[in-house]
């Protein structure tokens, strides 16, 4: 599949002209910068000269090339700076003076210790938007604790709700909290830029605690506890709000997911599986009533599905205008015609690995679409372009900074 065509010239997009300094490591902060870069922002990835972002070596690799980094580092120039050295901090101040956004995830107090606090950076550039992405935020008793997405998945209530009723709390097998925090950080940065550029405001600090975005996704649960004292329990694949809603095994050993959030869909499903009589029961008229009878509904739906192949089930559900989907692994996603039509996994040319399939940009804009201009680059690959081209440092100065391990 060829990459999605874009009418925008290279380097342009809805965020063209916005310069972002990505000083964060691992996932939440860097992924937020990736999202901004996908839509045209000029992103400079700042890494320590001898300790690159650990994301470069996370996950699978091929020919010594970290595959996760190829996606996470895409559309970014790469430069190295030892921010703990005065000369390194000064170079960051000079870069920040020209930038629009700085994203960092050091423990609270670290930038201040290096002399590059938000106040110092704002003296150099009052228009700078500074996104501080940490596990627990900048204030409070846990602020200085090491914070990772796993802790947020645990503390947000997500793990306590995930898993079988008779099993332990369950963590996701991927960086869910980091990913959600990245989406929120990118949105927060754009909100701050809008305030600055449309309403004439100054730059400001975004304080993003990774424990909070997943808390928002809990929906009414905090209010239900506050007002009713309700503490939700693990329900596996079932919902407390409607039924039938579950994963069901098909005759050929595969799985399908069924959702009946809408009353009309629930009625269609039960008629399809040969049990129209339940749709006349008083309890069937609302999601909560159906959820209370999930054992009955699951048995009826599951028995019907178990007698048919996955393809037969999906075809019958589609004919009945009922909601169903196959349960996919990554190989299935690669072959699915809907994902192909959307170009959700697009092909990008990598200088080392050649054609490389990766997730495309998050959403499609009709007039100013995002695009992947290049994959994750080598550590410090753009030092000369960043410090020489942008800051005007000479070859001799660059060599001196490299010799003293500042860059």
C-alpha positions as CSV (number, residue, x, y, z in Angstrom):
1,X,0.0,0.0,0.0
2,X,1.4,3.3,-1.0
3,X,1.4,6.2,1.5
4,X,-1.7,8.4,1.5
5,X,-1.1,11.2,-1.0
6,X,-1.0,14.7,0.4
7,X,-1.5,18.1,-1.4
8,X,0.7,19.8,1.2
9,X,4.4,20.4,0.2
10,X,7.1,18.7,2.3
11,X,7.3,20.2,5.8
12,X,3.9,21.9,5.6
13,X,0.6,21.1,7.3
14,X,-1.8,22.8,9.7
15,X,1.0,23.2,12.3
16,X,3.7,24.4,9.8
17,X,5.7,27.2,11.4
18,X,5.4,25.8,14.9
19,X,8.8,24.7,16.3
20,X,8.7,22.1,19.1
21,X,11.6,21.0,21.3
22,X,11.0,17.4,22.4
23,X,13.2,17.1,25.6
24,X,11.1,14.1,26.9
25,X,12.0,10.4,27.0
26,X,10.1,7.2,26.5
27,X,6.5,7.5,25.5
28,X,3.9,10.1,26.7
29,X,5.9,13.3,26.0
30,X,7.7,12.1,22.9
31,X,4.5,10.7,21.4
32,X,2.8,14.0,21.9
33,X,5.6,15.6,19.9
34,X,5.3,12.9,17.2
35,X,1.6,13.8,16.8
36,X,2.5,17.5,16.4
37,X,5.2,16.7,13.9
38,X,2.8,14.5,11.9
39,X,0.8,17.7,11.2
40,X,3.6,19.9,10.1
41,X,5.3,21.1,13.3
42,X,9.1,21.4,13.1
43,X,10.2,19.0,15.9
44,X,13.7,18.9,17.3
45,X,14.4,15.8,19.5
46,X,16.9,16.6,22.3
47,X,18.7,13.7,23.8
48,X,21.6,13.2,26.2
49,X,24.9,12.8,24.3
50,X,25.7,9.4,25.9
51,X,22.3,8.3,27.2
52,X,19.8,8.3,24.3
53,X,16.1,8.1,24.8
54,X,15.5,4.5,26.1
55,X,12.7,4.2,23.6
56,X,15.4,3.6,20.9
57,X,16.0,0.2,22.4
58,X,12.5,-0.7,23.6
59,X,10.7,-3.5,21.9
60,X,11.7,-5.5,18.8
61,X,14.6,-4.5,16.5
62,X,15.8,-5.5,13.1
63,X,19.4,-5.2,12.0
64,X,20.1,-3.2,15.1
65,X,17.4,-0.7,14.4
66,X,14.7,-0.2,17.1
67,X,11.3,-0.5,15.3
68,X,9.4,1.4,18.0
69,X,11.7,4.3,17.6
70,X,11.1,4.4,13.8
71,X,7.5,5.4,14.6
72,X,8.1,7.4,17.8
73,X,10.9,9.4,16.3
74,X,9.4,10.1,12.9
75,X,9.2,13.6,11.6
76,X,11.8,14.7,14.2
77,X,15.3,16.2,13.8
78,X,17.7,14.7,16.4
79,X,20.2,16.6,18.4
80,X,22.1,15.9,21.6
81,X,22.6,18.2,24.6
82,X,23.8,17.6,28.2
83,X,21.3,19.8,29.9
84,X,23.1,19.3,33.3
85,X,26.1,21.2,32.0
86,X,25.8,25.1,32.0
87,X,26.8,25.2,28.4
88,X,24.1,22.7,27.5
89,X,21.5,24.6,29.5
90,X,22.5,27.8,27.7
91,X,22.1,26.2,24.3
92,X,18.6,25.0,25.2
93,X,17.8,28.5,26.3
94,X,18.9,29.8,22.9
95,X,16.8,27.1,21.1
96,X,13.8,27.9,23.3
97,X,14.1,31.5,22.4
98,X,13.3,30.5,18.8
99,X,10.7,27.8,19.6
100,X,7.0,27.7,20.2
101,X,6.7,24.6,22.4
102,X,9.0,22.7,24.7
103,X,7.9,19.3,26.0
104,X,9.8,17.7,29.0
105,X,9.2,14.9,31.5
106,X,12.0,15.3,34.0
107,X,11.1,14.9,37.7
108,X,9.8,18.2,39.1
109,X,12.6,20.5,40.2
110,X,15.1,19.1,37.6
111,X,14.8,22.0,35.2
112,X,15.0,24.4,38.1
113,X,18.2,22.8,39.3
114,X,19.8,23.2,35.9
115,X,18.8,26.9,35.7
116,X,16.3,26.4,32.9
117,X,13.1,26.6,34.9
118,X,9.9,27.7,33.1
119,X,10.4,31.2,34.5
120,X,13.9,31.3,33.0
121,X,12.7,30.0,29.7
122,X,9.9,32.5,29.6
123,X,12.3,35.3,30.2
124,X,14.0,34.2,27.1
125,X,10.8,33.7,25.2
126,X,7.5,34.9,26.8
127,X,5.5,33.1,24.0
128,X,6.9,29.6,24.8
129,X,4.4,26.9,25.7
130,X,6.0,24.5,28.1
131,X,4.4,21.1,28.5
132,X,5.5,19.2,31.7
133,X,4.5,15.6,31.5
134,X,5.1,13.6,34.6
135,X,3.5,10.7,36.5
136,X,2.0,12.7,39.3
137,X,2.1,16.3,38.2
138,X,4.2,19.2,39.5
139,X,2.6,19.5,43.0
140,X,1.4,17.2,45.7
141,X,3.0,14.5,48.0
142,X,3.9,12.2,45.1
143,X,5.2,14.8,42.7
144,X,8.9,13.8,42.9
145,X,8.2,10.0,42.7
146,X,9.3,8.2,39.5
147,X,6.2,7.9,37.4
148,X,5.4,5.5,34.6
149,X,2.3,4.6,32.7
150,X,2.0,1.3,34.6
151,X,1.5,3.2,37.8
152,X,-1.1,5.4,36.2
153,X,-3.0,2.3,34.9
154,X,-3.0,1.0,38.5
155,X,-3.8,4.2,40.4
156,X,-6.4,5.5,37.9
157,X,-8.8,2.7,38.7
158,X,-8.3,1.1,35.3
159,X,-6.5,-2.1,36.5
160,X,-9.0,-2.6,39.3
161,X,-11.9,-2.7,36.8
162,X,-10.1,-4.9,34.2
163,X,-10.1,-8.7,34.2
164,X,-12.4,-11.5,35.2
165,X,-14.5,-11.2,38.4
166,X,-12.7,-14.0,40.1
167,X,-9.2,-12.9,38.9
168,X,-6.7,-10.3,39.8
169,X,-6.6,-6.7,38.6
170,X,-5.2,-6.7,35.1
171,X,-2.7,-4.3,33.4
172,X,-2.8,-3.7,29.6
173,X,0.0,-5.3,27.6
174,X,1.0,-2.0,26.0
175,X,1.4,1.6,27.1
176,X,-2.2,2.6,27.4
177,X,-1.8,5.4,30.0
178,X,1.2,6.9,28.2
179,X,-0.7,6.8,24.9
180,X,-3.8,8.5,26.3
181,X,-1.6,11.1,28.1
182,X,0.2,11.8,24.8
183,X,-3.1,12.5,23.0
184,X,-4.1,14.8,25.9
185,X,-0.7,16.6,25.9
186,X,-0.9,17.3,22.1
187,X,-4.4,18.7,22.6
188,X,-3.3,20.8,25.6
189,X,-0.4,22.2,23.6
190,X,-2.6,23.2,20.7
191,X,-5.1,24.7,23.1
192,X,-2.3,26.9,24.6
193,X,-1.1,27.9,21.2
194,X,-4.7,28.8,20.2
195,X,-5.0,31.0,23.3
196,X,-1.6,32.6,22.5
197,X,-2.1,33.2,18.8
198,X,-5.8,33.9,18.5
199,X,-6.5,35.6,21.9
200,X,-3.2,37.4,22.2
201,X,-2.1,35.5,25.3
202,X,1.4,34.7,26.5
203,X,3.0,31.4,26.6
204,X,2.1,29.2,29.6
205,X,2.9,26.0,31.3
206,X,0.9,22.8,30.7
207,X,1.0,20.5,33.8
208,X,0.0,17.0,32.7
209,X,-0.1,14.2,35.3
210,X,-0.3,10.8,33.6
211,X,-2.5,9.5,36.4
212,X,-5.3,11.9,35.3
213,X,-6.4,11.2,31.7
214,X,-7.4,7.6,32.4
215,X,-9.4,8.9,35.4
216,X,-11.4,11.0,33.0
217,X,-12.3,7.9,31.0
218,X,-14.0,6.3,34.0
219,X,-17.1,8.3,33.0
220,X,-19.7,8.5,35.8
221,X,-17.9,6.2,38.2
222,X,-16.5,9.0,40.5
223,X,-20.0,10.5,40.7
224,X,-21.6,7.2,41.4
225,X,-19.2,6.7,44.3
226,X,-19.7,10.2,45.5
227,X,-23.4,10.2,45.3
228,X,-24.4,6.5,45.8
229,X,-21.3,4.9,47.4
230,X,-21.1,2.5,44.5
231,X,-17.7,0.7,44.1
232,X,-17.7,-1.1,40.7
233,X,-16.3,-4.6,40.5
234,X,-14.5,-6.4,37.7
235,X,-17.0,-7.9,35.1
236,X,-14.7,-9.3,32.5
237,X,-16.0,-8.6,29.0
238,X,-19.4,-7.8,30.3
239,X,-20.8,-4.3,30.7
240,X,-22.8,-3.1,33.7
241,X,-24.8,-0.8,31.4
242,X,-26.1,-3.1,28.7
243,X,-26.3,-6.7,27.4
244,X,-25.7,-8.8,25.4
245,X,-22.1,-7.4,25.2
246,X,-19.3,-9.9,25.1
247,X,-16.7,-11.9,23.1
248,X,-18.2,-15.1,21.7
249,X,-16.4,-18.2,20.2
250,X,-17.4,-19.3,16.7
251,X,-17.6,-22.9,15.4
252,X,-14.2,-22.5,13.6
253,X,-12.3,-21.6,16.8
254,X,-12.4,-17.8,16.2
255,X,-14.0,-15.0,18.1
256,X,-16.4,-12.2,17.5
257,X,-17.4,-9.2,19.6
258,X,-21.0,-8.1,19.9
259,X,-22.3,-4.8,21.2
260,X,-25.9,-3.7,21.8
261,X,-25.6,-0.3,23.3
262,X,-28.7,0.8,21.3
263,X,-32.1,-0.7,22.2
264,X,-32.9,-1.3,18.6
265,X,-29.7,-3.2,18.0
266,X,-30.3,-5.4,21.1
267,X,-33.7,-6.3,19.7
268,X,-32.3,-7.2,16.3
269,X,-29.6,-9.4,17.8
270,X,-32.1,-11.4,19.9
271,X,-34.4,-11.8,16.9
272,X,-31.5,-12.9,14.8
273,X,-30.4,-15.6,17.3
274,X,-33.9,-17.0,17.5
275,X,-35.1,-15.5,20.8
276,X,-37.5,-12.7,20.0
277,X,-39.6,-13.6,23.0
278,X,-37.1,-11.9,25.4
279,X,-37.6,-8.5,23.6
280,X,-41.1,-8.3,25.1
281,X,-39.9,-8.8,28.7
282,X,-40.2,-5.6,30.8
283,X,-36.5,-5.8,31.8
284,X,-35.4,-5.8,28.2
285,X,-36.4,-2.2,27.6
286,X,-33.3,-0.7,29.2
287,X,-29.6,-1.4,29.2
288,X,-29.4,-1.9,33.0
289,X,-32.3,-4.4,32.9
290,X,-30.6,-6.4,30.1
291,X,-27.3,-6.3,32.0
292,X,-29.0,-7.8,35.0
293,X,-30.0,-10.8,32.8
294,X,-26.6,-11.1,31.1
295,X,-26.3,-14.8,31.9
296,X,-29.5,-15.6,30.0
297,X,-28.7,-13.3,27.0
298,X,-25.1,-14.5,26.8
299,X,-26.1,-18.1,26.7
300,X,-28.7,-17.5,24.0
301,X,-26.3,-15.4,21.8
302,X,-23.3,-17.6,22.5
303,X,-25.1,-20.8,21.6
304,X,-26.2,-19.4,18.3
305,X,-22.8,-18.1,17.4
306,X,-21.0,-21.3,18.5
307,X,-23.0,-23.2,15.8
308,X,-21.6,-21.1,13.0
309,X,-18.3,-20.0,11.5
310,X,-17.0,-16.5,12.0
311,X,-17.7,-15.6,8.4
312,X,-21.3,-16.8,8.7
313,X,-21.9,-14.9,12.0
314,X,-20.5,-11.6,10.6
315,X,-22.6,-12.0,7.4
316,X,-25.8,-12.7,9.3
317,X,-25.2,-9.8,11.7
318,X,-24.5,-7.4,8.9
319,X,-27.7,-8.5,7.1
320,X,-29.6,-7.9,10.3
321,X,-28.0,-4.5,10.8
322,X,-26.6,-5.6,14.1
323,X,-23.2,-4.6,15.5
324,X,-20.5,-7.2,15.3
325,X,-16.8,-7.4,14.6
326,X,-14.1,-10.1,14.5
327,X,-11.5,-10.2,17.2
328,X,-8.3,-9.3,15.3
329,X,-4.6,-10.0,15.9
330,X,-2.0,-7.9,14.1
331,X,-1.9,-10.2,11.1
332,X,-5.6,-9.8,10.6
333,X,-5.3,-6.0,10.8
334,X,-2.7,-6.0,8.0
335,X,-5.2,-7.9,5.7
336,X,-8.4,-6.1,6.6
337,X,-10.0,-4.2,3.7
338,X,-11.3,-1.4,5.9
339,X,-7.9,-0.7,7.3
340,X,-6.4,-0.9,3.8
341,X,-9.0,1.6,2.5
342,X,-8.1,4.1,5.3
343,X,-4.4,3.4,4.8
344,X,-4.2,3.1,8.6
345,X,-0.9,1.1,8.2
346,X,1.0,3.1,5.6
347,X,4.3,2.4,3.9
348,X,7.3,4.7,4.7
349,X,10.8,4.5,3.2
350,X,13.4,4.1,5.9
351,X,17.1,4.7,4.9
352,X,18.2,1.4,6.6
353,X,15.2,-0.9,6.5
354,X,13.7,0.2,3.2
355,X,9.9,0.0,2.9
356,X,8.4,0.0,6.5
357,X,4.8,-0.4,7.4
358,X,3.7,1.7,10.4
359,X,0.6,3.4,11.9
360,X,-0.4,6.4,9.8
361,X,-1.3,9.9,11.2
362,X,-4.2,9.8,13.6
363,X,-6.8,11.6,11.6
364,X,-7.5,12.9,8.1
365,X,-7.9,16.6,7.4
366,X,-9.4,17.5,4.0
367,X,-7.4,20.7,3.3
368,X,-4.2,20.4,5.3
369,X,-3.5,16.7,6.0
370,X,-0.7,15.4,8.1
371,X,2.0,13.1,6.6
372,X,5.0,11.1,7.6
373,X,8.0,12.8,6.1
374,X,10.7,10.4,7.5
375,X,11.2,7.7,10.1
376,X,13.1,8.0,13.4
377,X,16.6,9.3,12.8
378,X,20.0,8.4,14.3
379,X,21.1,9.7,17.7
380,X,22.4,13.3,17.2
381,X,22.1,13.1,13.4
382,X,21.1,16.7,13.1
383,X,23.5,18.3,15.5
384,X,25.2,20.4,12.9
385,X,21.9,21.5,11.3
386,X,20.4,22.4,14.7
387,X,23.3,24.1,16.5
388,X,25.1,25.3,13.4
389,X,22.2,26.2,11.1
390,X,19.8,27.5,13.7
391,X,22.1,29.0,16.3
392,X,25.0,29.9,14.1
393,X,27.7,27.9,15.9
394,X,31.0,27.4,14.0
395,X,32.6,24.1,13.2
396,X,35.2,24.8,15.8
397,X,32.6,25.6,18.5
398,X,30.7,22.4,17.6
399,X,33.9,20.3,17.9
400,X,34.7,21.9,21.3
401,X,31.2,21.2,22.6
402,X,31.5,17.6,21.4
403,X,34.9,17.2,23.0
404,X,33.6,18.3,26.4
405,X,30.5,16.1,26.0
406,X,28.0,19.0,26.0
407,X,26.6,17.8,22.6
